[in-house]
Amino acid sequence: MRRLVFAAALLAVASAGIYTLVSASFAHQAKTLTFAERFAPALELMEKR
């Protein structure tokens, strides 16, 4: 029973650590785009029609 509790706690800590690492990685790469930068491909397609 102790082994099961230890395994569950270890899994929870590992999951939280991986989630934090991935979130920090995405936050570091994220850049706020302007409206024109975000929708430029769609605006170009709309202009061609």
RADAFEN-V94033 format. One line per field, one symbol per residue. ss: DSSP state (@ for helix, = for strand, . for the rest). phi: phi as a letter, one per 20 degrees, with the letter a starting at -180 (. if undefined). psi: psi as a letter, one per 40 degrees, with the letter a starting at -180 (. if undefined). A space follows every 10 residues. Layout:
BEGIN
ss=???
phi=???
psi=???
END
This chain:
BEGIN
ss=.@@@@@@@@@ @@@@@@@@@@ @@@@@@@@@. ....@@@@@@ @@@@@@@@.
phi=.fffffffff ffffffffff ffffffffef cfefgfffdg fffffffff
psi=dddddddddd dddddddddd ddddddddeh hhiidddded dddddddd.
END
